[in-house]
Amino acid sequence: MNQPLLYIIIPAHNEEKRLPPTLEQVFAFLDQQNYEAEVLVIENGSADRTYEIAQGFARQHKNLLVIREAGRGKGLAVQRGMLEAHGEYRLMCDADLSMPVEEIEKFLSSDTPKFDIAIASREAPGARRYDEPRYRHLGGRLINLIIRLLILPGLQDTQCGFKCFRAQVADDLFKRQTLMGWSFDIELLFIARRHGYHIIEIPIDWYYRSESKVNAPRDAMHMIRDIFQIHRNARRGIYNADRA
């Protein structure tokens, strides 16, 4: 088989309910494409049947690989998937598929400006949000304001869970990653800017899921702590040296 154009990495922690419909939609979409694609599900630390369910899908789809990561943390799961993947593009995808799978076409379109990293954006011109409570939207904007003020000025939506990396960029950035929890993508984007990688925001359609695991006050406090850790790492030169 030819080297895949696209790898889709799905971190999965206690996702026995949301993962099956997501995988069904992903494979229905990929079956209609004229390029090779692989899907990686990285299960880590689940207390339910996430791993067994993913394995069941793998028996039906030869282009699905399921990896069991013993450690905890979304950042760790995504890092494992990105460094296991091959191919030209590597897309991280949330298990709830709040971004319709058809939006992937925007990342691969010939009309999309060249990029090293393309991040899905709910705030870029042309983006549309559906069914999101106002309090949830305001909480998200507050978090992004903090991020823009403290570490990533100019990026309007760093926390949408869909991001696409060119292969060589993924290999470089994820080897430098030190945060394995919720703020890992802030760290990756910060490192990317320090190394001159080109980041673009792609407007998407996005659907609010009431079962979202996001807790704005709690996550904001963790994020602020992690932002200061990122700045400390930068001052110590951790992101400058090549990482094994």
Backbone as CSV, one residue per row, in Angstrom:
resi,resn,N_x,N_y,N_z,CA_x,CA_y,CA_z,C_x,C_y,C_z
1,MET,0.834,-1.191,0.000,0.000,0.000,0.000,0.873,1.246,0.000
2,ASN,0.441,2.276,-0.706,1.180,3.525,-0.730,1.179,4.163,0.650
3,GLN,2.170,5.010,0.890,2.214,5.731,2.150,0.992,6.621,2.256
4,PRO,0.268,6.574,3.365,-0.959,7.358,3.485,-0.695,8.859,3.379
5,LEU,-1.627,9.559,2.775,-1.568,11.017,2.770,-1.918,11.560,4.143
6,LEU,-2.868,10.903,4.813,-3.435,11.436,6.049,-3.471,10.374,7.131
7,TYR,-3.062,10.774,8.334,-3.300,9.981,9.535,-4.227,10.769,10.436
8,ILE,-5.265,10.129,10.935,-6.184,10.747,11.886,-5.927,10.115,13.244
9,ILE,-5.549,10.938,14.220,-5.219,10.460,15.558,-6.357,10.830,16.494
10,ILE,-6.939,9.819,17.136,-8.072,10.039,18.037,-7.684,9.586,19.439
11,PRO,-7.442,10.517,20.379,-7.214,10.117,21.766,-8.538,9.687,22.387
12,ALA,-8.514,8.620,23.173,-9.766,8.075,23.687,-9.607,7.627,25.137
13,HIS,-10.208,8.373,26.039,-10.228,8.032,27.465,-11.692,7.945,27.904
14,ASN,-12.137,6.755,28.273,-13.534,6.526,28.666,-14.504,7.021,27.596
15,GLU,-14.325,6.515,26.395,-15.120,6.968,25.243,-15.942,5.833,24.625
16,GLU,-16.402,4.878,25.446,-17.131,3.742,24.893,-18.444,4.152,24.223
17,LYS,-19.038,5.260,24.646,-20.297,5.705,24.050,-20.071,6.578,22.814
18,ARG,-19.091,7.474,22.881,-18.915,8.430,21.782,-18.051,7.885,20.653
19,LEU,-17.175,6.951,20.959,-16.246,6.476,19.938,-16.920,5.718,18.783
20,PRO,-17.868,4.818,19.031,-18.447,4.076,17.902,-19.062,4.955,16.815
21,PRO,-19.956,5.904,17.134,-20.493,6.732,16.045,-19.432,7.578,15.366
22,THR,-18.416,8.001,16.127,-17.334,8.773,15.520,-16.574,7.940,14.499
23,LEU,-16.205,6.722,14.854,-15.474,5.866,13.916,-16.327,5.520,12.704
24,GLU,-17.609,5.304,12.911,-18.482,5.017,11.778,-18.489,6.174,10.791
25,GLN,-18.568,7.409,11.301,-18.566,8.576,10.420,-17.210,8.772,9.750
26,VAL,-16.142,8.552,10.498,-14.803,8.726,9.932,-14.577,7.759,8.776
27,PHE,-14.911,6.490,8.959,-14.662,5.513,7.900,-15.624,5.687,6.726
28,ALA,-16.848,6.123,6.983,-17.761,6.420,5.877,-17.205,7.551,5.021
29,PHE,-16.594,8.535,5.680,-15.972,9.649,4.957,-14.743,9.178,4.182
30,LEU,-13.868,8.433,4.832,-12.628,8.001,4.177,-12.897,7.057,3.010
31,ASP,-13.958,6.272,3.101,-14.288,5.351,2.009,-14.608,6.089,0.712
32,GLN,-14.956,7.364,0.819,-15.321,8.147,-0.361,-14.154,8.972,-0.913
33,GLN,-12.992,8.905,-0.259,-11.861,9.715,-0.686,-10.962,8.936,-1.640
34,ASN,-10.209,9.673,-2.445,-9.327,9.026,-3.428,-7.876,9.017,-2.962
35,TYR,-7.659,9.186,-1.664,-6.309,9.118,-1.120,-6.262,8.076,-0.005
36,GLU,-5.053,7.620,0.292,-4.858,6.653,1.372,-4.884,7.371,2.721
37,ALA,-5.545,6.757,3.681,-5.618,7.346,5.019,-5.611,6.240,6.058
38,GLU,-5.049,6.547,7.212,-5.026,5.624,8.338,-5.631,6.327,9.547
39,VAL,-6.196,5.540,10.445,-6.757,6.054,11.691,-6.042,5.383,12.853
40,LEU,-5.611,6.188,13.807,-4.996,5.687,15.042,-5.880,6.070,16.217
41,VAL,-6.330,5.100,16.961,-7.018,5.366,18.222,-6.034,5.072,19.342
42,ILE,-5.798,6.069,20.182,-4.881,5.899,21.313,-5.719,5.870,22.583
43,GLU,-5.901,4.675,23.120,-6.662,4.534,24.366,-5.697,4.646,25.533
44,ASN,-6.059,5.490,26.505,-5.165,5.594,27.664,-5.961,5.754,28.959
45,GLY,-5.795,4.770,29.804,-6.327,4.847,31.162,-7.826,4.733,31.291
46,SER,-8.512,4.152,30.325,-9.972,4.062,30.407,-10.404,3.039,31.449
47,ALA,-11.543,3.347,32.091,-12.135,2.414,33.047,-13.346,1.712,32.443
48,ASP,-13.612,1.959,31.175,-14.745,1.330,30.509,-14.244,0.436,29.374
49,ARG,-15.083,0.198,28.362,-14.748,-0.745,27.295,-14.223,-0.032,26.038
50,THR,-13.638,1.126,26.205,-13.133,1.863,25.052,-12.172,1.025,24.218
51,TYR,-11.220,0.378,24.852,-10.210,-0.386,24.127,-10.836,-1.550,23.372
52,GLU,-11.709,-2.290,24.026,-12.338,-3.438,23.379,-13.198,-3.010,22.187
53,ILE,-13.908,-1.903,22.348,-14.746,-1.406,21.251,-13.876,-0.988,20.070
54,ALA,-12.795,-0.268,20.357,-11.889,0.148,19.277,-11.282,-1.060,18.576
55,GLN,-10.918,-2.075,19.323,-10.373,-3.303,18.736,-11.393,-3.983,17.825
56,GLY,-12.658,-3.924,18.211,-13.695,-4.484,17.364,-13.765,-3.787,16.015
57,PHE,-13.632,-2.469,16.014,-13.610,-1.726,14.754,-12.364,-2.069,13.949
58,ALA,-11.241,-2.280,14.638,-9.999,-2.593,13.933,-10.101,-3.910,13.184
59,ARG,-10.888,-4.824,13.694,-11.067,-6.098,13.001,-11.876,-5.925,11.706
60,GLN,-12.620,-4.825,11.620,-13.440,-4.568,10.442,-12.757,-3.629,9.438
61,HIS,-11.759,-2.882,9.911,-11.123,-1.868,9.058,-9.603,-2.053,9.127
62,LYS,-9.010,-2.443,8.031,-7.579,-2.718,8.010,-6.747,-1.447,8.184
63,ASN,-7.353,-0.274,7.951,-6.609,0.982,8.104,-6.860,1.637,9.458
64,LEU,-7.254,0.847,10.449,-7.391,1.322,11.822,-6.409,0.575,12.714
65,LEU,-5.604,1.326,13.450,-4.686,0.762,14.437,-5.085,1.289,15.805
66,VAL,-5.168,0.404,16.772,-5.498,0.780,18.148,-4.268,0.565,19.015
67,ILE,-3.891,1.591,19.738,-2.731,1.520,20.626,-3.202,1.773,22.050
68,ARG,-2.751,0.945,22.961,-3.072,1.132,24.378,-1.883,1.792,25.056
69,GLU,-2.084,3.023,25.511,-1.038,3.781,26.196,-1.301,3.709,27.696
70,ALA,-0.317,3.216,28.429,-0.510,2.993,29.860,-0.654,4.300,30.640
71,GLY,0.019,5.353,30.192,-0.024,6.610,30.915,-1.332,7.341,30.722
72,ARG,-1.575,8.353,31.562,-2.791,9.147,31.507,-2.480,10.509,30.899
73,GLY,-3.505,11.141,30.344,-3.379,12.490,29.822,-3.624,12.557,28.330
74,LYS,-4.466,13.500,27.925,-4.754,13.664,26.500,-3.490,14.006,25.719
75,GLY,-2.655,14.865,26.302,-1.424,15.252,25.618,-0.521,14.062,25.356
76,LEU,-0.451,13.147,26.308,0.364,11.949,26.134,-0.205,11.069,25.024
77,ALA,-1.531,10.923,25.001,-2.161,10.094,23.966,-1.920,10.670,22.580
78,VAL,-2.074,11.987,22.448,-1.860,12.615,21.140,-0.395,12.508,20.732
79,GLN,0.511,12.750,21.676,1.936,12.626,21.380,2.272,11.228,20.886
80,ARG,1.761,10.219,21.558,2.023,8.830,21.152,1.527,8.589,19.731
81,GLY,0.328,9.061,19.433,-0.223,8.864,18.104,0.550,9.599,17.031
82,MET,0.917,10.844,17.306,1.635,11.635,16.313,3.000,11.034,15.991
83,LEU,3.667,10.484,16.992,4.998,9.921,16.760,4.941,8.502,16.200
84,GLU,3.800,7.843,16.312,3.614,6.538,15.696,3.197,6.665,14.235
85,ALA,2.598,7.805,13.877,2.003,7.982,12.552,3.060,8.194,11.481
86,HIS,2.633,8.029,10.236,3.460,8.306,9.065,2.591,9.078,8.068
87,GLY,3.142,9.395,6.926,2.350,10.096,5.931,2.573,11.593,5.975
88,GLU,1.977,12.294,5.046,2.256,13.715,4.867,1.552,14.608,5.878
89,TYR,0.317,14.249,6.264,-0.456,15.065,7.213,-0.896,14.198,8.379
90,ARG,-0.898,14.808,9.597,-1.352,14.116,10.797,-2.355,15.018,11.506
91,LEU,-3.583,14.541,11.614,-4.681,15.339,12.154,-5.135,14.765,13.477
92,MET,-5.099,15.577,14.537,-5.680,15.150,15.806,-7.156,15.471,15.799
93,CYS,-7.954,14.523,16.282,-9.408,14.594,16.161,-10.032,14.174,17.481
94,ASP,-10.892,15.008,18.052,-11.553,14.652,19.298,-12.549,13.517,19.084
95,ALA,-12.701,12.692,20.106,-13.568,11.519,19.992,-15.042,11.876,19.868
96,ASP,-15.420,13.111,20.254,-16.837,13.479,20.128,-17.196,13.965,18.733
97,LEU,-16.194,14.186,17.878,-16.401,14.640,16.505,-17.307,15.861,16.468
98,SER,-17.032,16.833,17.330,-17.818,18.072,17.323,-17.580,18.876,16.049
99,MET,-16.464,18.652,15.385,-16.247,19.160,14.032,-16.667,18.070,13.051
100,PRO,-17.664,18.306,12.203,-18.066,17.261,11.256,-16.881,16.752,10.454
101,VAL,-16.841,15.449,10.232,-15.683,14.845,9.577,-15.446,15.420,8.190
102,GLU,-16.497,15.895,7.531,-16.336,16.471,6.194,-15.469,17.729,6.198
103,GLU,-15.329,18.365,7.359,-14.500,19.565,7.458,-13.026,19.260,7.232
104,ILE,-12.643,17.990,7.319,-11.256,17.608,7.047,-10.822,18.073,5.659
105,GLU,-11.754,18.122,4.735,-11.429,18.539,3.370,-10.803,19.934,3.340
106,LYS,-11.184,20.787,4.290,-10.633,22.143,4.319,-9.140,22.144,4.612
107,PHE,-8.670,21.135,5.352,-7.251,21.062,5.688,-6.418,20.579,4.507
108,LEU,-7.025,19.817,3.620,-6.293,19.205,2.515,-6.565,19.864,1.169
109,SER,-7.439,20.840,1.148,-7.835,21.467,-0.112,-6.675,22.221,-0.749
110,SER,-6.636,22.196,-2.077,-5.618,22.959,-2.807,-5.821,24.460,-2.638
111,ASP,-7.006,24.870,-2.204,-7.292,26.296,-1.984,-6.794,26.781,-0.617
112,THR,-6.436,25.855,0.256,-5.950,26.232,1.580,-4.513,26.728,1.481
113,PRO,-4.206,27.873,2.092,-2.817,28.360,2.061,-1.853,27.324,2.635
114,LYS,-0.635,27.344,2.154,0.360,26.411,2.677,0.567,26.651,4.172
115,PHE,0.792,25.564,4.891,0.950,25.676,6.340,1.887,24.602,6.846
116,ASP,2.418,24.862,8.039,3.090,23.821,8.808,2.113,23.191,9.792
117,ILE,1.272,24.068,10.377,0.229,23.628,11.298,-1.049,24.373,10.943
118,ALA,-2.137,23.651,10.805,-3.448,24.265,10.579,-4.339,23.888,11.752
119,ILE,-4.892,24.900,12.421,-5.745,24.633,13.572,-7.178,25.017,13.233
120,ALA,-8.097,24.121,13.560,-9.512,24.424,13.363,-9.894,25.572,14.278
121,SER,-10.684,26.498,13.750,-11.043,27.689,14.513,-12.547,27.916,14.489
122,ARG,-13.105,28.129,15.680,-14.512,28.478,15.806,-14.711,29.982,15.778
123,GLU,-13.610,30.727,15.640,-13.663,32.188,15.680,-13.200,32.852,14.395
124,ALA,-12.530,32.131,13.505,-12.073,32.721,12.247,-13.276,33.100,11.380
125,PRO,-13.130,34.124,10.530,-14.233,34.519,9.654,-14.756,33.342,8.850
126,GLY,-16.073,33.152,8.889,-16.690,32.045,8.175,-17.009,30.854,9.049
127,ALA,-16.477,30.812,10.281,-16.765,29.711,11.198,-18.188,29.827,11.719
128,ARG,-18.760,28.689,12.050,-20.124,28.672,12.590,-20.193,27.715,13.780
129,ARG,-20.839,28.179,14.850,-21.073,27.367,16.036,-22.557,26.983,16.084
130,TYR,-22.825,25.778,16.550,-24.198,25.313,16.643,-24.496,24.811,18.055
131,ASP,-25.624,25.241,18.602,-26.200,24.709,19.850,-25.351,24.988,21.079
132,GLU,-24.470,25.957,21.016,-23.599,26.219,22.163,-24.270,27.191,23.125
133,PRO,-24.405,26.822,24.407,-24.961,27.760,25.386,-24.089,29.009,25.493
134,ARG,-24.735,30.126,25.790,-23.984,31.384,25.849,-22.906,31.347,26.927
135,TYR,-23.226,30.750,28.077,-22.234,30.711,29.151,-20.994,29.929,28.724
136,ARG,-21.210,28.875,27.920,-20.090,28.053,27.447,-19.223,28.842,26.465
137,HIS,-19.894,29.598,25.608,-19.152,30.411,24.640,-18.341,31.494,25.348
138,LEU,-18.964,32.177,26.307,-18.260,33.246,27.023,-17.083,32.679,27.823
139,GLY,-17.267,31.498,28.412,-16.163,30.873,29.147,-15.004,30.544,28.230
140,GLY,-15.325,30.045,27.048,-14.272,29.731,26.088,-13.538,30.961,25.601
141,ARG,-14.267,32.044,25.385,-13.618,33.277,24.931,-12.728,33.857,26.028
142,LEU,-13.142,33.720,27.288,-12.311,34.197,28.391,-11.003,33.408,28.442
143,ILE,-11.102,32.096,28.283,-9.897,31.268,28.276,-8.974,31.686,27.133
144,ASN,-9.553,31.907,25.951,-8.710,32.293,24.821,-8.096,33.673,25.028
145,LEU,-8.826,34.583,25.662,-8.257,35.900,25.951,-7.025,35.759,26.843
146,ILE,-7.114,34.912,27.853,-5.966,34.677,28.728,-4.789,34.130,27.925
147,ILE,-5.084,33.178,27.049,-4.027,32.576,26.239,-3.375,33.620,25.350
148,ARG,-4.184,34.488,24.719,-3.621,35.502,23.824,-2.794,36.527,24.593
149,LEU,-3.246,36.875,25.785,-2.518,37.873,26.571,-1.218,37.321,27.145
150,LEU,-1.221,36.067,27.535,-0.088,35.512,28.263,0.917,34.753,27.405
151,ILE,0.471,34.243,26.230,1.424,33.363,25.551,1.288,33.291,24.033
152,LEU,0.081,33.379,23.470,-0.091,33.175,22.029,-0.918,34.307,21.405
153,PRO,-0.364,35.507,21.349,-1.116,36.618,20.757,-1.451,36.345,19.295
154,GLY,-2.658,36.740,18.913,-3.042,36.665,17.508,-3.814,35.428,17.118
155,LEU,-3.724,34.355,17.900,-4.467,33.141,17.584,-5.818,33.183,18.289
156,GLN,-6.894,33.095,17.524,-8.226,33.326,18.053,-8.859,32.109,18.717
157,ASP,-8.384,30.911,18.398,-9.011,29.710,18.965,-7.992,28.580,19.014
158,THR,-7.239,28.555,20.096,-6.187,27.540,20.228,-6.708,26.235,20.800
159,GLN,-7.921,26.217,21.355,-8.369,25.060,22.125,-9.369,24.168,21.402
160,CYS,-9.663,24.462,20.158,-10.474,23.522,19.393,-9.645,22.253,19.194
161,GLY,-10.273,21.094,19.357,-9.506,19.857,19.415,-9.127,19.238,18.086
162,PHE,-9.087,20.025,17.030,-8.750,19.511,15.705,-7.591,20.327,15.146
163,LYS,-6.443,19.670,14.981,-5.249,20.359,14.497,-4.510,19.431,13.544
164,CYS,-3.984,20.006,12.474,-3.309,19.225,11.443,-1.857,19.671,11.332
165,PHE,-0.946,18.707,11.316,0.486,18.969,11.267,1.086,18.295,10.036
166,ARG,1.996,18.985,9.376,2.809,18.297,8.380,3.727,17.320,9.103
167,ALA,4.067,16.233,8.433,4.758,15.131,9.096,6.048,15.561,9.781
168,GLN,6.910,16.272,9.051,8.207,16.629,9.633,8.050,17.610,10.787
169,VAL,7.001,18.422,10.739,6.727,19.357,11.830,6.254,18.592,13.060
170,ALA,5.378,17.631,12.859,4.909,16.801,13.978,6.073,16.066,14.636
171,ASP,6.960,15.509,13.823,8.107,14.783,14.378,8.965,15.688,15.252
172,ASP,9.134,16.928,14.830,9.955,17.870,15.582,9.248,18.321,16.863
173,LEU,7.999,18.782,16.735,7.320,19.397,17.866,6.980,18.400,18.957
174,PHE,6.470,17.252,18.588,6.006,16.326,19.615,7.154,15.681,20.376
175,LYS,8.349,15.686,19.813,9.515,15.228,20.570,9.940,16.270,21.607
176,ARG,9.550,17.519,21.407,9.889,18.588,22.343,8.819,18.782,23.418
177,GLN,7.670,18.198,23.250,6.541,18.379,24.156,6.892,17.886,25.559
178,THR,6.505,18.681,26.577,6.732,18.280,27.967,5.433,18.170,28.762
179,LEU,4.387,18.851,28.330,3.109,18.817,29.041,2.238,17.712,28.460
180,MET,1.687,16.889,29.308,0.902,15.747,28.843,-0.580,15.859,29.177
181,GLY,-0.974,16.978,29.777,-2.367,17.168,30.139,-3.108,18.077,29.173
182,TRP,-4.066,18.833,29.709,-5.008,19.610,28.913,-4.340,20.722,28.117
183,SER,-3.241,21.278,28.607,-2.609,22.443,27.981,-1.545,22.078,26.953
184,PHE,-1.445,20.821,26.594,-0.353,20.397,25.723,-0.339,21.137,24.396
185,ASP,-1.532,21.455,23.856,-1.545,22.096,22.535,-1.096,23.546,22.603
186,ILE,-1.296,24.209,23.747,-0.746,25.554,23.926,0.778,25.488,23.864
187,GLU,1.345,24.510,24.542,2.798,24.348,24.520,3.297,24.079,23.105
188,LEU,2.625,23.212,22.377,3.055,22.891,21.013,3.034,24.115,20.111
189,LEU,1.981,24.914,20.206,1.892,26.108,19.371,2.955,27.139,19.773
190,PHE,3.237,27.230,21.061,4.297,28.128,21.531,5.652,27.691,20.971
191,ILE,5.937,26.401,21.059,7.199,25.881,20.512,7.263,26.118,19.010
192,ALA,6.144,25.881,18.337,6.100,26.070,16.885,6.463,27.492,16.502
193,ARG,5.941,28.460,17.211,6.274,29.860,16.914,7.752,30.140,17.167
194,ARG,8.295,29.589,18.237,9.714,29.817,18.539,10.613,29.272,17.440
195,HIS,10.149,28.238,16.762,10.959,27.620,15.715,10.538,28.061,14.310
196,GLY,9.691,29.068,14.231,9.376,29.677,12.950,8.395,28.917,12.079
197,TYR,7.643,27.990,12.655,6.662,27.259,11.858,5.443,28.139,11.570
198,HIS,4.866,27.928,10.394,3.740,28.747,9.942,2.424,28.120,10.392
199,ILE,1.652,28.874,11.180,0.383,28.405,11.734,-0.756,29.180,11.086
200,ILE,-1.781,28.467,10.633,-2.971,29.132,10.111,-4.198,28.606,10.861
201,GLU,-5.249,29.443,10.882,-6.526,29.046,11.455,-7.521,28.806,10.328
202,ILE,-8.226,27.685,10.408,-9.193,27.322,9.383,-10.593,27.385,9.979
203,PRO,-11.476,28.226,9.429,-12.837,28.308,9.972,-13.601,27.023,9.725
204,ILE,-14.274,26.557,10.750,-15.011,25.291,10.643,-16.435,25.462,11.168
205,ASP,-17.272,24.492,10.849,-18.545,24.306,11.530,-18.267,23.478,12.772
206,TRP,-18.872,23.861,13.884,-18.604,23.185,15.158,-19.907,23.044,15.928
207,TYR,-20.114,21.855,16.495,-21.348,21.548,17.211,-21.059,21.295,18.686
208,TYR,-21.765,22.002,19.525,-21.613,21.803,20.961,-22.162,20.441,21.366
209,ARG,-21.407,19.716,22.193,-21.848,18.435,22.729,-22.072,18.592,24.228
210,SER,-23.272,18.302,24.683,-23.609,18.539,26.090,-22.782,17.675,27.034
211,GLU,-22.243,16.543,26.525,-21.434,15.666,27.371,-19.964,16.066,27.373
212,SER,-19.660,17.277,26.904,-18.276,17.752,26.864,-17.623,17.627,28.237
213,LYS,-16.342,17.262,28.243,-15.599,17.101,29.489,-14.930,18.394,29.943
214,VAL,-15.140,19.487,29.186,-14.514,20.760,29.526,-15.192,21.366,30.752
215,ASN,-14.384,21.830,31.699,-14.860,22.576,32.865,-14.082,23.886,32.875
216,ALA,-14.731,24.971,32.432,-14.010,26.221,32.170,-13.248,26.752,33.388
217,PRO,-13.863,26.900,34.578,-13.094,27.433,35.718,-11.904,26.555,36.091
218,ARG,-12.136,25.250,36.191,-11.046,24.330,36.546,-9.955,24.341,35.492
219,ASP,-10.357,24.244,34.225,-9.381,24.174,33.150,-8.603,25.478,33.013
220,ALA,-9.260,26.605,33.267,-8.570,27.896,33.192,-7.456,27.975,34.231
221,MET,-7.720,27.511,35.443,-6.700,27.535,36.491,-5.528,26.634,36.131
222,HIS,-5.816,25.434,35.641,-4.743,24.530,35.219,-3.938,25.138,34.069
223,MET,-4.651,25.780,33.156,-4.002,26.351,31.986,-3.049,27.482,32.379
224,ILE,-3.482,28.352,33.283,-2.621,29.457,33.725,-1.356,28.910,34.386
225,ARG,-1.520,27.899,35.222,-0.351,27.254,35.845,0.585,26.711,34.770
226,ASP,0.007,26.055,33.762,0.831,25.462,32.711,1.499,26.526,31.841
227,ILE,0.822,27.640,31.618,1.427,28.711,30.822,2.696,29.227,31.500
228,PHE,2.633,29.399,32.814,3.835,29.841,33.522,4.934,28.781,33.461
229,GLN,4.543,27.512,33.464,5.537,26.450,33.313,6.178,26.497,31.933
230,ILE,5.386,26.764,30.908,5.923,26.884,29.543,6.938,28.010,29.476
231,HIS,6.618,29.151,30.076,7.564,30.273,30.068,8.839,29.918,30.839
232,ARG,8.709,29.190,31.932,9.903,28.757,32.673,10.741,27.813,31.812
233,ASN,10.081,26.904,31.122,10.810,25.990,30.240,11.566,26.757,29.163
234,ALA,10.909,27.779,28.620,11.543,28.565,27.552,12.777,29.288,28.076
235,ARG,12.678,29.870,29.274,13.826,30.581,29.844,14.992,29.633,30.105
236,ARG,14.676,28.389,30.419,15.731,27.402,30.685,16.280,26.777,29.404
237,GLY,15.712,27.138,28.261,16.215,26.645,26.993,15.756,25.246,26.614
238,ILE,14.744,24.748,27.326,14.293,23.372,27.096,13.791,23.183,25.653
239,TYR,13.161,24.201,25.104,12.589,24.055,23.768,13.601,24.313,22.657
240,ASN,14.797,24.742,23.012,15.802,25.043,21.993,16.597,23.816,21.582
241,ALA,16.911,22.969,22.545,17.763,21.821,22.269,17.004,20.742,21.518
242,ASP,17.716,19.994,20.697,17.126,18.846,20.039,16.777,17.813,21.101
243,ARG,15.631,17.185,20.921,15.187,16.184,21.890,15.241,14.808,21.274
244,ALA,15.652,13.847,22.047,15.780,12.462,21.562,14.405,11.847,21.329
